[in-house]
Amino acid sequence: MSLVKFNNRFPLIDSMFGDLWNSDRLFHDDFSVRNQYMPAVNINENKDTFEIEVAAPGLTKKDFKVKIENDLLTISAEKTSKKEEKEEGYSRKEFNYSSFSRSIALPESVNMDKKIEAHYENGILNIVLTKKEEFKVLPKSKVIEIT
């Protein structure tokens, strides 16, 4: 006996749970990882550089750790906050901890001998990696002057 995809007899219920019924994610997801904070990353390749943008609002530059080991760029951050209130008759202590780690395999075209720039501004961590000369994009067309 094989499983048959359920026909749309109950459109309201199907629209609410359709993504769950129509995928295998229910059985293949790691539910413990789903709720972790994982920032979005943009990678732009330019003529001379790779630019990596990590959206991580609410952090400071002190919260980040960026390192390269064995052609693997690892960006991680940890943030801990504590709050304590004491008033007559009660006291309250709250703390929060959040972290993430994201690794990106670097191509052989990245020049490790050049300075790697990183700065954090307005919730975005920007990392600029320079390309090796032999991998820089050459213009695809050239105007040849006739003499």
Secondary structure, DSSP 8 states (H G I E B T S, - for coil): --------S-HHHHHHHHHHHT-SHHHH--HHHHTS----EEEEE-SSEEEEEEE-TT--GGGEEEEEETTEEEEEEEEEEEEEEEETTEEEEEEEEEEEEEEEE--TTB-TTS--EEEEETTEEEEEEEB-GGGS---S-------
